[in-house]
Amino acid sequence: MKNFGYCIWFLPKNTKWNTFTNGFISHMTIKHSLTLSEAQNIYSKLNCISKTVKLIKNYTLSCEDNFHALYYTLEKIDNKPEWWPDNAHVSFLYKYKEQITNSEISHHHSHNISKICTFDKIALVDCNNKHFKDWKIIKSK
């Protein structure tokens, strides 16, 4: 199981996207693989803003350390904050040790997900040695 440690996430205002994931909270990762101390320090320095983002049309499949993901890259935004990641994206499917199947991709596309969403919360998240369905938000602002 891939360990993402403690993370800092940017969360969507409308949690409808959560219904399209396979058991985790939809988010854009700002930072991952942090210790709790590092995550708390970064979280305390970040100012929350509201940003409307748009998913690009086509999804991407990735695999790293037997952790598979289906995600959409976010279109470039104007006036992005200094903490905005270079590879800004939102994932909708995760799997360990198994590829995401064509059937799962088709099922995901059948939901006709809104491509535009406003993000307005920053969260400190415990993803340390946990299955993605057990990741927990410690605090948010």
Buried (B, 14 or more C-beta within 10 A) or exposed (E): EBEBBBBBBBBBEEEEBBEBBBEBBBBBBBBBBBEEEBBBEBBEEBEBBEBEBBBEEEBEEEEEEEBBBBBBBBEEEEEEEEBBBEEBBBBBBBBEEEEBEEEBBEEBEEEEBEEEBEBBBBBBBBBBEBEBEEBEBBEEE
